[in-house]
């Protein structure tokens, strides 16, 4: 995009990076579709269960597994539980795992990367070497071992998943900090005699926000996938609670007789991953104009 | 280059040592033991079993004895499947997983590079948008959803292929497709992006200006540069194929190492867990190294770093 198609008044007003990025984002149809779809899924998962006449663990064994109908829009499972309600409840859990585990990886990754980049020299080389080595480890295996042995509780799930995904974040932040710390505003901060920690977390870290947001958006679907994978193996969320991975697991067990129990949770998970990936790609193009196509 | 490879290989040893140590203590310090779940075992029998496997010895002694065995290439007896040693189980299961992984890789490369090339030759055409939309679907539909859906359609509804198993060639179609699909999608995207980038370079314009046929331009000149992102991706992808096989082997009841690992974790079969972790760690690290070497070989600029 050339500067000529920006109206003159806007040039005079000047644009912040964020306004600029937002303008680019809304031009990207796939990203907007992703954003809207994601908004709908989140709103449904949060508010949906309040409007449902059923609860996620309410059984109706007389009814058993029934295909979609007027009373049960997406049908019921073999215990007569309403699939739509369980799907919405599961959505809460799956989304929550995605957000919290991403936050965990964000905190670890940003801190580690910022410290490495700011320290520089030998400390940086050593810290990044550790990251390189950790990259080569079969983490999924460790997560499986952890989940099997240390009970299948929620907090552990968040920590285990979050601990896996901080590596790339650390690399990104470190690269940003390395280039930022040579700039004048940091020199000014040093001259002003600010403490190193203050410079690091107040002046450097916030300026890495763009790439961090992009990568976080792309981490959420990976994390949700890992949660679903663990629940599918029976290691994540435990019944009678529900999560999309668990619903898919239950759906697979009975798919020959009751295919809707597999198909609807599969669609819910795939659509959410779809929208997050499109949104993440769009954000990357919007926040990093150099990588954008036009 | 040789020095670089030697240095990377030397690095393997301490890392593997740390992995084995971590795994050893993690599984043993965790609650639950290999013989707890068995209700049929009397307390005396349990004691004798634990003595037999030296589980009653102090932890550090167990660690020393186990690691000494590992260094001599002996991964110990399996606690729960005592008919064979861990070495024998791995030799039995690993080839199956490798075979599945190889088929999946072929699926991923053939479909992915084919689609990526097709899309890159006609950017922004219907073919391009179509293959890329399909690619996004491949990335967003997890293999534990795709696999059962394929079984539902091709085995249960159409009856064309078997539901599960690993004997005939027909058995192997669905697991390979399921495992390879996501990587095919990634490879398609990477190949498209890499090819578009390379095709816009000056040397391609020169080649075309010389009157070279389009096929020769694409295959001889653009391809080596264009597939670099794909090659770099192959290391982590192959590693991912291996871990992805946990689910696929479980869904299709393939007697491979992935299913063995998940089972051994549930059974708290300590030696089997450590043994499979070691195999996976070696495979993952070796594959990443191989990808790095392949990349260096394709790009002279980074050959000497």
HADDOCK unambig.tbl for C-alpha pairs under 7 A between the chains (distance, minus, plus):
assign (segid A and resid 136 and name CA) (segid B and resid 284 and name CA) 6.60 0.50 0.50
assign (segid A and resid 136 and name CA) (segid B and resid 285 and name CA) 5.57 0.50 0.50
assign (segid A and resid 137 and name CA) (segid B and resid 281 and name CA) 6.20 0.50 0.50
assign (segid A and resid 138 and name CA) (segid B and resid 280 and name CA) 6.85 0.50 0.50
assign (segid A and resid 138 and name CA) (segid B and resid 281 and name CA) 5.88 0.50 0.50
assign (segid A and resid 138 and name CA) (segid B and resid 284 and name CA) 6.74 0.50 0.50
assign (segid A and resid 140 and name CA) (segid B and resid 243 and name CA) 6.94 0.50 0.50
assign (segid A and resid 145 and name CA) (segid B and resid 265 and name CA) 6.23 0.50 0.50
assign (segid A and resid 148 and name CA) (segid B and resid 265 and name CA) 6.57 0.50 0.50
assign (segid A and resid 148 and name CA) (segid B and resid 266 and name CA) 6.36 0.50 0.50
assign (segid A and resid 149 and name CA) (segid B and resid 27 and name CA) 6.94 0.50 0.50
assign (segid A and resid 149 and name CA) (segid B and resid 30 and name CA) 5.72 0.50 0.50
assign (segid A and resid 149 and name CA) (segid B and resid 31 and name CA) 6.59 0.50 0.50
assign (segid A and resid 150 and name CA) (segid B and resid 30 and name CA) 6.43 0.50 0.50
assign (segid A and resid 252 and name CA) (segid B and resid 148 and name CA) 6.35 0.50 0.50
assign (segid A and resid 256 and name CA) (segid B and resid 152 and name CA) 6.93 0.50 0.50
assign (segid A and resid 256 and name CA) (segid B and resid 156 and name CA) 6.97 0.50 0.50
assign (segid A and resid 266 and name CA) (segid B and resid 145 and name CA) 5.89 0.50 0.50
assign (segid A and resid 270 and name CA) (segid B and resid 140 and name CA) 5.25 0.50 0.50
assign (segid A and resid 270 and name CA) (segid B and resid 141 and name CA) 5.12 0.50 0.50
assign (segid A and resid 273 and name CA) (segid B and resid 140 and name CA) 5.49 0.50 0.50
assign (segid A and resid 274 and name CA) (segid B and resid 140 and name CA) 5.51 0.50 0.50
